[in-house]
Amino acid sequence: MHLANGLPWTLPVTLPVTKADAKSINVGDEVALYSDEENCVGSFR
C-alpha cells in the first residue's frame, strides 16, 4: 500500500508473546508468524 506521493504506507504489527519468547528474540533476528493450523503465513526481520 502506498500514499499518493509513492511513499509506502506501513502498518505496525504487534503480537503478544511470552516473556521467555521476547527474551529469545534479538534485533535483526527473523521471526515467523504461523496460523492455528501451523502454516507459516509470514516472516519478519
N, CA and C atoms as a LAMMPS dump frame, in Angstrom:
ITEM: TIMESTEP
0
ITEM: NUMBER OF ATOMS
135
ITEM: BOX BOUNDS ff ff ff
-5.0000000000000000e+02 5.0000000000000000e+02
-5.0000000000000000e+02 5.0000000000000000e+02
-5.0000000000000000e+02 5.0000000000000000e+02
ITEM: ATOMS id mol type element x y z
1 1 1 N 0.846 -1.155 0
2 1 2 C 0 0 0
3 1 3 C 0.903 1.234 0
4 2 1 N 0.562 2.217 -0.816
5 2 2 C 1.376 3.423 -0.935
6 2 3 C 0.508 4.675 -0.866
7 3 1 N 1.117 5.758 -0.424
8 3 2 C 0.457 7.056 -0.432
9 3 3 C 0.443 7.6 -1.85
10 4 1 N -0.317 8.648 -2.076
11 4 2 C -0.412 9.242 -3.411
12 4 3 C 0.953 9.685 -3.938
13 5 1 N 1.872 10.08 -3.044
14 5 2 C 3.196 10.535 -3.483
15 5 3 C 4.178 9.38 -3.664
16 6 1 N 3.736 8.126 -3.506
17 6 2 C 4.571 6.963 -3.731
18 6 3 C 5.24 6.396 -2.489
19 7 1 N 5.197 7.129 -1.378
20 7 2 C 5.789 6.614 -0.152
21 7 3 C 4.976 5.427 0.369
22 8 1 N 5.654 4.43 0.946
23 8 2 C 4.904 3.283 1.485
24 8 3 C 4.081 3.672 2.698
25 9 1 N 2.905 3.099 2.807
26 9 2 C 2.041 3.269 3.974
27 9 3 C 2.235 2.017 4.81
28 10 1 N 2.91 2.158 5.93
29 10 2 C 3.222 0.991 6.748
30 10 3 C 2.224 0.835 7.878
31 11 1 N 2.035 -0.387 8.294
32 11 2 C 1.161 -0.707 9.408
33 11 3 C 1.968 -1.452 10.457
34 12 1 N 1.96 -0.988 11.691
35 12 2 C 2.699 -1.719 12.721
36 12 3 C 2.021 -3.056 13.033
37 13 1 N 2.829 -4.055 13.272
38 13 2 C 2.32 -5.37 13.646
39 13 3 C 2.739 -5.614 15.089
40 14 1 N 1.776 -5.771 15.965
41 14 2 C 2.077 -6.073 17.363
42 14 3 C 1.359 -7.358 17.74
43 15 1 N 2.108 -8.291 18.277
44 15 2 C 1.549 -9.586 18.645
45 15 3 C 1.991 -9.931 20.062
46 16 1 N 1.126 -10.58 20.842
47 16 2 C 1.519 -10.963 22.196
48 16 3 C 2.489 -12.139 22.167
49 17 1 N 3.502 -12.071 23.013
50 17 2 C 4.442 -13.177 23.177
51 17 3 C 4.726 -13.356 24.667
52 18 1 N 5.19 -14.528 25.021
53 18 2 C 5.564 -14.759 26.413
54 18 3 C 6.865 -14.003 26.711
55 19 1 N 7.141 -13.785 27.984
56 19 2 C 8.39 -13.117 28.369
57 19 3 C 9.598 -13.929 27.904
58 20 1 N 9.493 -15.246 28.01
59 20 2 C 10.597 -16.109 27.581
60 20 3 C 10.854 -15.964 26.076
61 21 1 N 9.786 -15.933 25.279
62 21 2 C 9.943 -15.75 23.836
63 21 3 C 10.552 -14.386 23.532
64 22 1 N 10.068 -13.346 24.215
65 22 2 C 10.573 -11.993 23.984
66 22 3 C 12.065 -11.908 24.284
67 23 1 N 12.517 -12.582 25.319
68 23 2 C 13.935 -12.558 25.686
69 23 3 C 14.806 -13.292 24.668
70 24 1 N 14.214 -14.227 23.931
71 24 2 C 14.999 -15.023 22.983
72 24 3 C 15.095 -14.37 21.604
73 25 1 N 14.4 -13.256 21.379
74 25 2 C 14.407 -12.57 20.087
75 25 3 C 15.294 -11.333 20.184
76 26 1 N 16.236 -11.221 19.25
77 26 2 C 17.156 -10.096 19.217
78 26 3 C 16.935 -9.253 17.968
79 27 1 N 17.351 -7.999 18.009
80 27 2 C 17.27 -7.122 16.838
81 27 3 C 18.011 -7.799 15.684
82 28 1 N 17.368 -7.86 14.537
83 28 2 C 17.96 -8.486 13.363
84 28 3 C 17.582 -9.939 13.172
85 29 1 N 16.991 -10.568 14.202
86 29 2 C 16.536 -11.955 14.066
87 29 3 C 15.338 -12.018 13.125
88 30 1 N 15.194 -13.139 12.454
89 30 2 C 13.998 -13.373 11.643
90 30 3 C 13.013 -14.175 12.487
91 31 1 N 11.768 -13.735 12.505
92 31 2 C 10.716 -14.446 13.223
93 31 3 C 9.604 -14.771 12.242
94 32 1 N 8.881 -15.839 12.506
95 32 2 C 7.819 -16.278 11.607
96 32 3 C 6.473 -16.203 12.309
97 33 1 N 5.44 -15.968 11.528
98 33 2 C 4.069 -15.912 12.01
99 33 3 C 3.341 -17.139 11.462
100 34 1 N 2.772 -17.944 12.38
101 34 2 C 2.096 -19.187 11.996
102 34 3 C 0.606 -19.114 12.288
103 35 1 N -0.181 -19.761 11.436
104 35 2 C -1.622 -19.853 11.641
105 35 3 C -1.918 -20.92 12.696
106 36 1 N -3.175 -21.023 13.089
107 36 2 C -3.588 -22.07 14.034
108 36 3 C -3.331 -23.467 13.487
109 37 1 N -3.305 -23.588 12.153
110 37 2 C -3.044 -24.88 11.515
111 37 3 C -1.551 -25.117 11.324
112 38 1 N -0.709 -24.255 11.912
113 38 2 C 0.75 -24.34 11.855
114 38 3 C 1.318 -24.119 10.465
115 39 1 N 0.639 -23.305 9.649
116 39 2 C 1.151 -22.899 8.346
117 39 3 C 1.859 -21.559 8.514
118 40 1 N 3.059 -21.42 7.961
119 40 2 C 3.764 -20.154 8.018
120 40 3 C 3.05 -19.161 7.099
121 41 1 N 2.596 -18.051 7.659
122 41 2 C 1.857 -17.057 6.874
123 41 3 C 2.656 -15.763 6.688
124 42 1 N 3.85 -15.703 7.261
125 42 2 C 4.691 -14.529 7.07
126 42 3 C 5.924 -14.601 7.941
127 43 1 N 6.906 -13.778 7.581
128 43 2 C 8.104 -13.694 8.405
129 43 3 C 8.564 -12.246 8.433
130 44 1 N 9.275 -11.9 9.487
131 44 2 C 9.729 -10.533 9.706
132 44 3 C 11.19 -10.563 10.128
133 45 1 N 11.91 -9.51 9.796
134 45 2 C 13.294 -9.368 10.249
135 45 3 C 13.456 -7.987 10.825
